[in-house]
Amino acid sequence: MNKWVIPFLILGSVGCSQGSLEDRLSAYAGPKAPCDVPLEVDVTSGIESQMLSAGIQDSTATWAYVLEEGEEAVFARAWLGQNATRSIDIQYFIFSMDNVGIIALDHILHAANRGVQVRMLVDDFMLDVSAEDVVALNAHPNISIRVYNPNEGKNTFEKVRQAVTDFQGFNQRMHNKTFVVDGQVAITGGRNMADEYFDYDQDYNFRDRDVLLLGQGAKDIQASFETFWAHPLAVSFELDSSMSVEPQLLYDQIHAYACDTANFWPEIRALIDGIPEAIPRLIEAGRLHRLEGVRFVSDRPGKNSTSGFSGGGASTDVLLKLVSEAQTSVTIQSPYLVLTELGLGLFADAVSRGVEVKILTNSLCSTDNLEAFNGYQRIRETLVGSGVQVYEYRPDAEIRKALITAEKQKRAGYVPTFGLHAKSMVVDHREVVIGTFNLDPRSANLNTECVAIMSSLDMAAQVEELMFEELLPANAWPATLAGNPDHHAGWSKRFQTWLRGVVPASLL
């Protein structure tokens, strides 16, 4: 690989500021009018009580609820945080300090103030706060934060230097996304913690998917979290003499920000507070599915022991096996579609066995990653030629009006671009896969990934029905041997994507 490609990749990808959160919240310093926050959880409406009243008592079984809408997904996390009584364990690739991230921190601090033990594990590469902020949050007696695979230095030039000298070590990131409450309820899937994953960004929002698991599946996710938390790659930030840290000031600023009605609308707070008997109501609606079987598969910390850009991992192996054993159908959503010869052969073999393979990915108009799209362009004709039905998401997909339920977006008229970020698969109308795995070499060989593999005819039908709707002309363009939708993008974006051809496909 050309050594000059590495700085190009890093300079193009480093975008998080690491500026002080305290500085960004300076407008909220000083006394502010408090907003009411309950100091304790009503045990009659808590998580465990609701599970019992809904008849969820089999400790060996798992129930699942698919979170399709962004606002519903953030409400679920907020409600779980407010009703936690023992523990909250959080694992994310991105935890941005935008509106959603700061309000999430406020919920975390209130839970910790109630005595809930909170642990946060965040990947270093996309850490959006300073080391001082991490130390200040860590100073709370009930909060513990660790950073996965921290890189030396935080500025762009230090990152470039480390990437040149240790490219694999620098790029081996933790892409897992899990949220576990009281060891009983867990959420996993494609969403990071940032505005654009929950329909609150005004320029670009992701169409994503999570799954909420109750019971044994949640315990399996908890066990995976414990593995990462105990690993040497999960590092605590310690206070040193060069740091100026005022924990209570930061906590007060975060709370003042969340209490500002311009940031957290009172009607949104009321909706979260007013969720009555959430779990029993999901069962009544037929949307909480008792699974026939569930597997939570996560790569181990460090992914694999190879020194190059191969080696795979547990998540790669289980997905290869699912596709290779498919009998009738494979329906996939993946924001990035950069396949190696192995991947192309896998899908070609499936088609030759009579399996109907449909894949929805981003179009050039909707993608947020030009490097990955360039990689997809290189294999698109071969993939389509093998008989795989490929569709590309429209940035103005009509379905966004149904999926984006956030009042803020309704008032704006659904102006933001809508891009695919869901990483999901339905196999043979029975096996549902929801997780973090993109169909690209980075997910296959570098980043740690996790997937929930769930067996349920009813849930598979529910998820697949929506996936098929997203293939309709109002939502997606087909990619065929006769042509592709790239012409819908402007000349500038097409040219910028063409420039990305310098990047080796194995790194995408």
N, C-alpha and C positions, 0 to 999 in steps of 0.2 A: 504494500500500500504506500502511495506517495506520502511522505511525511508532512507535506504542506496541506494535505486534506484535513488533517486533525485540527489545526487552528481554525480552519474554515468552518468545520462542524461545531466547534465550541463557541466561536464568536456568534454563530447563527442561532445557538440554542440557549445561551445564558441570558435570562430575562428577568430573574427575580432580584429584587433590590437589596435585600438584607439590611435595609435602613431600619433605624430604631423605631419600634412600634410606639414607644413613648413620645418620640418626636412627631410621628404622624397623628397622634391623638392629642397634641398639645392644646388644641382648641377646647378640649374637654377637661383641662386641668382646673382645679378649684371646686368650690361647692356647686353641686347641681341638685335639682329636685329629684328625689329618689322615685323609682317606680316600684310598685308592690311586687315582692317575690316571696312565695311561701317558704318558711324556714324549715318545714318538715313535710314529708309525703303523707297523704291520706292513705292509710294502709288498705282501706276498703276499695280504693280505686287504683291501687298499685299494680305492678306487672304480675306478681305472683297471684294476687287475689283475682285478677281478671282471667288468668290462665285457668285457675280452679273453677271459676264460675262458667267458663266456656267448655268445661269438661276435658281440658288438656291435662291429663294426669299420668299418662303412660310415659315413664321416663326414658323408654327405649325408642319412642316414636319421634318423628319430626313433622312439623306443620310449616308450610311455606306460603308467603304472600308476595306477589311480584309488584315492585314499585316502578311503574312506568312513568309517572308524571314527576317532574322535578320538584314542584312545590310540595306534593305529597311526600316525597322522599325526605325533604328537609323537615317537614312537620313531624314525620315519624321519628327522626333522630332527636328532635327537640323534645317531643313528648316522652320518649324513652329516657332522655337525660333528666327531665324533670321528675320522673317517677322512679329513678334508680334509688335503691336503698343501701346497696353494699359496694358495688364497683362499676366503673366504666373503663373499658380498655379500647383504645383507639389506635388504628394503624393506617397511615395514609402516605401516598406518594407525594401529593400536593396538599398543603394546608395554607391557603392564601389568607393574608390579612386584609381582605376586602370586606364588604358588608356582611356576607354570610359567615366568613371566618371569625370576625370580631364578635358577632353575636353568638356564635358557637362557643367562643372562649368565655363569654359572659355566662352562658348556661353551665359550662364546665366549672367555673369558679363558684357558682351558686351551689352546684352539687357537692363540690369539695367542702364548702362552708357547712353543709348539712352533715358532713362526716363521711361522704362517699369517697372511696379510694379511687383516684383517677390516674391512669397510666396512659401516656401518649408516646407513640413511636412514629417518627416522621423521617422520611428520606431527606438526606442532606442537600441533594442537588436542587430540590425545589423548595427549600426552607425559606420562607418569606419574612423572617424576622432576624434580628441581630442576636449574637451570642448572649448579650446582656439581657435581652427579653426572655430568652430561654431560661437563664439563671434566675431571673426574677419570678417567672411562673413556677419554676422548680422550688422556689423558696417556700411556697405554700406547703404546710405540713401534710396535706392530703393529695398533693399533685406531684407526680414524678414524670419527667420527660427525658426520653433518650433519642438520639439522632443516629440513623442508620448510615454506616459507611461514610463518616464525615471526611471531607477532603481538606487538605492543608490549604489554608488561605481562603478568602471569600471573594476577592476581586477577580475580574475576568482574566487578567494576565497570569495570575497564579493558577487559575483553573487550566489555562492553555498549557502552562509548563507541566502541570501534573499529568494532563491528558497525553502529552507527548512522551513522557517518561514511563507512564503506567496506564496505557489506554484502557485495558480491560478492567483494571481495578477502579479506575475513575468512572467507567461506564456501567459497572455492575450495580444497578440500582434496585431498590425495593419497590416494586410496582403493586404490591398487595394493598387492598383497601378493605378494612374490616372495622366494625363498630359493635362491641359486645357489652351488654348491660346485665349485671348481676349473674353472669354466667348462664343465663337462661334464654336471652333473646339476642340475635345478632343480625347485622345487615352487612352484606357483601355485594360486590358488583363493580360497575365501571366508574361510578362517581367519585371524584376527588372532592375536597372541601374548598369550594370557590363558587362565586356567583354564577358563572356560566354553566355549572352542572345542575343548577336548581332553578333555571329560567329567570334569573334576576339580573343578567347582564343586558345592557342596552344596545350592544353591537353584535354579539355573537353568542349563541346558546347551543349547548350540546343536547342532542336527543340521546338519552342514556337509559340504562336499566339496572336496577338493583333487585335483590331478593331479601326479604326478611324471614329469618328462620327461628322457630320456637322449638325447644326441646333438644334432642340429641345432636342435631346438626349444629346448633349454637354451641354446644359443649365441644364439638370437634373444632370449630373455629377458635374457641377459647384456647384449646390445646396448641393450635398452631401459633397463636399470639404468644403463648408462654415460651415456645421454642425460639421465636425471634427475640423476645425480650431478654432471654438468658444468654444469647449469643454474644461473643466478643465484638461483633460488628455493631451492636447496639450500644452506643457510647453516651455517657452522661456528661453534660457541660458543667464544669466546676468554676466557682467564683475565683478570679485571680485579682491581683493588686491593681491591674490597669482598668478594671471595670468599675463603673459608677452605677450602682443598682439601688433602686427604691421600689421594692415590690408593692407596697400598699398604694403608692401613687399610681402605678400601672394598673392595679386592680380597680382603683376608683375611676380611672380614665375609661377603662373598658366598660365598666358598669354605666358610666355617664353616657357613653356613646350608644349603648343598647337602650337606654332610657329615653334617648332623643327620638321623638315620634317621627322625625324626618328619616331616621335610619331603620326603625323597627315600628311599623305602623301599628297603632293600637288594635285595629281590627284583625291583623295577623296574629298578634299576641293573644287576642281573645279566642281566635280559632284554635290555637294550640292548647290554651288552657281549657277550652270547652269540649275537648274530645271526650265524649262519655262512653264508657264501656267499649273501648275501641276493639279489643280482641273478640268479644262475643258478637259484635256487629259484623265483623269480617266473616265470621262463620255463617251468620244468617244470610249474608249476601252471596255465599257460595264462592268467595274469593280466597279463603284460607284453606289450602289443600293439605290433607294428610297424605304424606308421601308414601309410596310403596317401598322406596329405598332412597338413600342419599349418601353421597360421598363428597367430602370436602378435601380437595387435593391441593396442596401448596408445595411449591419448591422449598427446599431447605435454604436457610440463609447462606449466601455465597453462590447459590444456584448449582454450580458444578466445579470440578477441580481442574478443568482444562485451562491452559494459558492462552488459548486463541479465542476465536469467535465461533466455536462450535461446542458440542458437549451436551446440549439439551437439558432436560430436567424432568421432574415428576409430572408437571403440568403438560409439557410437550408430549411425553409418552402416553398419557391417558387420552389426550385428544386424538393423537394418531390412531390409537387403538379403536376409539369410538367410530371414526370415519371409515377405517379399514374393515370394520365389522358391520357397517350399516347395510340393511337389507332392501329398503324401499326409498328412503328420502333423507336428505340432509339440507336443512335450511339454516343459513348463517348470516349474522350481521357482524361486520368488523370494520372499524373506521379506516384501517390501513390493511392493504392486501399486497404484500410483497412476498411472493412465494419463491422458494428454491426449487431445484429440480425434484427434490423429495416431495415437496408439497404439490407441485404440478402433477407429478406421477400419481400421488395419492388420490387426487380428485379425478384424474383421467381413468384410473382403475375403477373407481366407484361408478362412474358413468358407464364404463364398459360392462359392469355387472348388472346394469339396469337401474341403478340408483339415480333418482332425480336430485340433482344438486343445484341449489339456488343460493347465490351470495349477493348481499347488498353491501356496498361500500360507499365511501364518499366520492362525489364528483370533484372535478377540479374547482368548480364554483363553491362547493361546500367545505372542502378540506381545510384543516388548520395546519397541515404539515406538507410542505411542498417537496421535501426530500423523499418522504414516504410515497407521495403520489408519483414522483418520477420513477421510483422503483416499481410501482404498480404498472405504469405505462410500459415498462420493459417486458412485462410478462402477460399483459392483457390479451393480446391477440392469441397467444398460445393457449391461455386458459379458456377463452371463448371457443377456440377451435377444437378443444377437447370435448366440447358438449356441455360444459358448465354454463348455466344461465346466470349472467352477471348483470347487476343493476347498479346504478350510481345515484346517490341521494341528491335531490334538488335542494338548493339553498332556501327556496321558498315553498317547501313541501306543504301542501294543503293540510296535512294531518297535524301540523304544528298548532293549528287553532284548537284542536281537541286535546293535544298532549300538553300544551303550555296553558296551565290553569292559573298562573300567577296574575293577580289583579293588575300589577304594575305593567305587565306586557299587554294585557287587554286594553288598558288605557292608551298604550303607545301604538296600538294597531298592528302588533306582531311585526315590527320593523326589523329586528335583528336577524342576521343570517342564522340558519338552522343547520348544524352539522352533525353527522352521525358520530357517536362515541360508544354506543352499546357494543359489548362483546358477548354475543349469545349464539347458541346453536340448539336446534331441535332435531333429534335423530329418530327416524322411524315413528314419528308422531307419539313418542313416549318419553324419551330421555331429553330433559331440558338442561342446558348448560348455561350458567350465568356467572361471569367472572371478570377477570382483568386482562385476559390473554388476547392480544392482537395477532392477526395472522401475518407476522413478520419475523425476521431473524432475531431482532432484539428481544422479543418475547420468548422466542424459542430457545435462545442460547445465553442471553446476558442478564436480563431482568428477572428477579423472582416474581412469579405470578401465582394466582390462586383461582380455582374454579369450584363452584358448587354444581355437582351432577345429580339431578333429581329425577326420579321415576314417578310419573303421574300422567295418565291419559288426559285427565281433565285439565291439568295445568299446561300440558303440552298443547292441547287444543286452544286454550286461551292465548298463550304466547304466540303460537303459530298464526292464529287468525289475524292478530295485529301485524305480525311480520309480513304476511301476504298482502295486507292492505297497504303497507308501505312500499310495495312493489308496483302499485298502480301508477298510471301515467301522471296523475296529479302530484305524486310524491317522489317518483324516481324515473330516470332515463335508462333504457336498456343499452348495454354495450354489445355490439354485434360485429361480425366480420365486415359488414358493409360500412360501419362507421361508429363513432363514439361521441359522447357529449362534450368533448373538450372545447369545441368551438363556442359554447355558451359563455366561456370565460373570456375576459378581455385579453388583448395582446400582451399587456404587461405581465399578467399572471402566467400566461403560457410561456413567455420568455424566461421569467424567473424560475419556473419549473424546469425548463430545458437546461438552465445553468447547473441545476442540481445533479446533472448526469455525471459530474466528476466524482460523486460519492459512491464507493463500492456498495453493491446491493447487500453484502453481508453485514454492513454496519447500520442498515436502515431499520 
